Amino acid sequence: MIEYKLVRSKRRKLCVSVANGEVTVKAPIGTGTAEIEQFLADKGMWISKKLVEQKRRNDYLRDVIDCKAVLYHGKFCSVLISDEHKRTAFDGETLFVPRKYADKPSLEKAIALWAKRAAKTELKTALDNLSARTSLKYAEFSLTNARTKWGSCDASGNIMLNWRLIMLENPLVVYVIVHELAHTVHHNHGKLFWARVEKHLPDYKAMRKRLKDFSVLTTLYR
């Protein structure tokens, strides 16, 4: 039997999700155990597939998850605890972190602060360049710490980008930004929206699929 976390709430149907190797079932209040377990049995192949996919992705990013490395523009860079550095520093190959941040919670915070500083400038520049290239205008820009989204655009044309985007290779960053810029015109995911994305990024489907390999990153550094 599949191990799972059960969450009961005022909902109408059973649903199951798989995240970070954990299976979560959301069930209506009063749903019996037998019904829940039959539901899981029916979804067994799908759950197994998702668990295998997530393990593969997590294995690939294991050093990043364990703070032994950071991703920067799609490149794995070593994290080194340093007795010589008083501030976090990056030389293009290695991120040097002061000894006082050696424990994992402090190390995660140090990495996040470094990445956010870089993201504030780099993502704004990328957004402005793509806005000019696509002629899609936005209102304001800000960074977000969203757990499941790489970016968002509200009804006023304000674009928010997850600071972890600077970890990804450039084609994926371009896809996310073009996606959000397209939302300044189309506030849904209908045919016209995807046509606009494809106009500026013909291979967007491959980028969207590739982006899933890095979904665990949005759960890190919290």
C-alpha positions as CSV (number, residue, x, y, z in Angstrom):
1,M,0.0,0.0,0.0
2,I,1.2,3.5,-0.9
3,E,2.2,5.6,2.1
4,Y,0.4,8.9,2.0
5,K,-0.5,12.1,4.0
6,L,-4.2,12.6,4.4
7,V,-5.8,16.0,4.5
8,R,-9.5,16.3,5.1
9,S,-11.5,19.4,4.2
10,K,-14.8,20.7,2.9
11,R,-14.4,19.5,-0.6
12,R,-16.4,17.4,-3.0
13,K,-14.0,15.0,-4.5
14,L,-10.8,13.0,-3.7
15,C,-7.6,14.2,-5.2
16,V,-4.0,13.1,-5.0
17,S,-0.7,15.0,-5.5
18,V,2.9,14.1,-5.4
19,A,5.6,16.6,-4.3
20,N,9.1,16.1,-3.0
21,G,8.6,12.3,-2.8
22,E,5.5,12.6,-0.6
23,V,2.0,11.5,-1.7
24,T,-0.8,13.7,-0.3
25,V,-4.5,12.8,-0.5
26,K,-7.1,15.5,-0.1
27,A,-10.5,14.0,0.9
28,P,-14.0,15.3,1.8
29,I,-14.8,15.1,5.4
30,G,-16.3,11.7,6.2
31,T,-14.7,9.8,3.3
32,G,-14.0,6.3,4.5
33,T,-10.5,4.6,4.5
34,A,-11.6,1.9,2.1
35,E,-12.7,4.5,-0.5
36,I,-9.5,6.4,-0.1
37,E,-7.3,3.3,-0.5
38,Q,-9.3,2.2,-3.5
39,F,-8.8,5.6,-5.0
40,L,-5.0,5.3,-4.5
41,A,-5.0,1.9,-6.0
42,D,-6.7,3.2,-9.1
43,K,-4.1,6.0,-9.3
44,G,-1.2,3.6,-8.5
45,M,0.5,3.7,-11.9
46,W,0.3,7.5,-12.1
47,I,1.6,7.9,-8.6
48,S,4.5,5.5,-9.2
49,K,5.5,7.4,-12.4
50,K,5.5,10.7,-10.6
51,L,7.6,9.3,-7.7
52,V,10.2,8.0,-10.2
53,E,10.2,11.3,-12.1
54,Q,10.7,13.3,-8.9
55,K,13.5,11.0,-7.7
56,R,15.3,11.4,-11.0
57,R,15.0,15.2,-10.8
58,N,16.1,15.3,-7.2
59,D,19.1,13.0,-7.7
60,Y,20.3,15.4,-10.5
61,L,20.0,18.3,-8.1
62,R,21.1,16.5,-5.0
63,D,24.2,18.7,-4.4
64,V,22.0,21.8,-4.7
65,I,19.4,20.4,-2.3
66,D,22.2,19.6,0.2
67,C,23.8,23.1,-0.2
68,K,27.0,21.5,-1.5
69,A,26.6,23.5,-4.8
70,V,24.5,26.3,-6.2
71,L,23.0,26.6,-9.7
72,Y,23.8,29.8,-11.5
73,H,22.6,30.2,-15.1
74,G,22.3,26.4,-15.3
75,K,25.8,25.8,-14.2
76,F,26.7,23.9,-11.0
77,C,29.0,25.9,-8.8
78,S,30.7,24.7,-5.6
79,V,29.8,26.1,-2.2
80,L,32.8,26.5,0.0
81,I,32.7,27.3,3.7
82,S,35.6,29.9,4.1
83,D,37.5,31.1,7.1
84,E,38.9,33.9,5.0
85,H,35.7,35.5,3.8
86,K,33.7,37.8,6.0
87,R,30.9,38.2,3.4
88,T,29.5,35.7,0.9
89,A,31.4,36.1,-2.4
90,F,31.3,34.5,-5.8
91,D,34.1,34.2,-8.3
92,G,32.2,32.6,-11.2
93,E,33.0,29.1,-10.2
94,T,32.7,28.9,-6.4
95,L,30.4,30.6,-3.8
96,F,32.5,31.4,-0.7
97,V,30.4,31.5,2.5
98,P,31.8,32.7,5.8
99,R,32.3,30.0,8.4
100,K,29.6,31.5,10.7
101,Y,27.0,30.4,8.2
102,A,28.2,26.7,8.2
103,D,25.0,25.1,9.6
104,K,22.5,24.2,7.0
105,P,19.7,26.7,7.9
106,S,22.2,29.6,8.0
107,L,23.9,28.4,4.8
108,E,20.5,28.3,3.0
109,K,19.8,31.9,4.1
110,A,23.3,33.0,2.9
111,I,22.8,31.4,-0.5
112,A,19.3,33.0,-0.8
113,L,20.6,36.5,0.1
114,W,23.4,36.2,-2.5
115,A,21.0,34.9,-5.2
116,K,18.3,37.6,-4.5
117,R,20.9,40.4,-4.9
118,A,21.9,39.0,-8.2
119,A,18.3,38.3,-9.3
120,K,17.2,41.9,-8.6
121,T,19.4,43.3,-11.3
122,E,19.7,40.4,-13.7
123,L,16.0,39.6,-14.0
124,K,15.0,43.2,-14.4
125,T,17.5,43.6,-17.2
126,A,16.3,40.4,-18.9
127,L,12.6,41.5,-18.5
128,D,13.4,44.9,-20.0
129,N,15.2,43.4,-22.9
130,L,12.4,40.9,-23.7
131,S,9.8,43.6,-23.3
132,A,11.5,45.7,-25.9
133,R,12.0,42.7,-28.2
134,T,8.4,41.5,-28.0
135,S,6.8,45.0,-27.7
136,L,4.9,43.7,-24.7
137,K,4.9,46.4,-22.0
138,Y,4.6,45.7,-18.3
139,A,3.8,48.1,-15.4
140,E,6.1,47.2,-12.4
141,F,8.6,44.5,-11.6
142,S,9.3,42.7,-8.3
143,L,10.8,39.5,-7.1
144,T,8.7,36.8,-5.5
145,N,9.4,33.9,-3.2
146,A,6.5,31.8,-4.5
147,R,6.6,28.1,-3.6
148,T,5.2,26.7,-6.9
149,K,5.3,29.5,-9.5
150,W,8.3,30.8,-11.5
151,G,6.4,34.0,-12.3
152,S,3.1,35.8,-12.3
153,C,1.4,38.8,-13.9
154,D,-1.6,40.6,-12.4
155,A,-4.4,42.3,-14.2
156,S,-2.6,45.7,-14.0
157,G,0.4,44.3,-15.9
158,N,2.7,44.0,-12.8
159,I,5.1,41.2,-13.3
160,M,6.6,39.2,-10.4
161,L,9.5,36.8,-11.1
162,N,10.8,34.1,-8.7
163,W,14.3,35.0,-7.7
164,R,15.4,31.4,-8.2
165,L,15.1,32.0,-12.0
166,I,18.8,33.1,-12.0
167,M,19.6,29.4,-11.2
168,L,18.2,28.3,-14.6
169,E,19.7,28.2,-18.0
170,N,18.9,31.2,-20.2
171,P,16.3,29.6,-22.5
172,L,14.2,28.7,-19.5
173,V,14.4,32.2,-18.1
174,V,13.4,33.6,-21.5
175,Y,10.4,31.2,-21.6
176,V,9.1,32.3,-18.1
177,I,9.5,36.0,-18.9
178,V,7.8,35.7,-22.3
179,H,5.0,33.7,-20.7
180,E,4.4,36.5,-18.2
181,L,4.7,39.2,-20.7
182,A,2.1,37.5,-22.8
183,H,-0.2,37.7,-19.8
184,T,-0.1,41.5,-20.1
185,V,-2.3,41.0,-23.2
186,H,-4.1,37.8,-22.5
187,H,-5.1,37.2,-18.8
188,N,-5.7,33.4,-19.2
189,H,-4.2,30.4,-20.8
190,G,-6.4,30.2,-23.9
191,K,-5.5,29.7,-27.5
192,L,-4.7,33.4,-28.1
193,F,-2.3,33.4,-25.1
194,W,-0.4,30.4,-26.3
195,A,-0.3,31.8,-29.9
196,R,1.3,34.9,-28.5
197,V,3.9,33.0,-26.6
198,E,4.7,30.8,-29.7
199,K,5.0,34.0,-31.9
200,H,7.9,35.1,-29.8
201,L,9.2,31.7,-28.7
202,P,8.5,28.9,-31.3
203,D,10.0,26.1,-29.1
204,Y,8.1,27.1,-26.0
205,K,6.7,23.6,-25.5
206,A,10.1,22.1,-25.1
207,M,11.1,24.8,-22.6
208,R,7.8,24.3,-20.6
209,K,8.6,20.6,-20.4
210,R,12.2,21.2,-19.5
211,L,11.2,23.6,-16.7
212,K,9.5,20.8,-14.8
213,D,12.9,19.2,-14.2
214,F,13.7,22.1,-11.8
215,S,10.4,22.4,-9.9
216,V,12.1,21.3,-6.7
217,L,14.1,24.5,-6.7
218,T,11.1,26.6,-5.8
219,T,10.8,24.7,-2.5
220,L,14.4,25.3,-1.4
221,Y,15.9,28.1,0.7
222,R,12.9,28.7,2.9
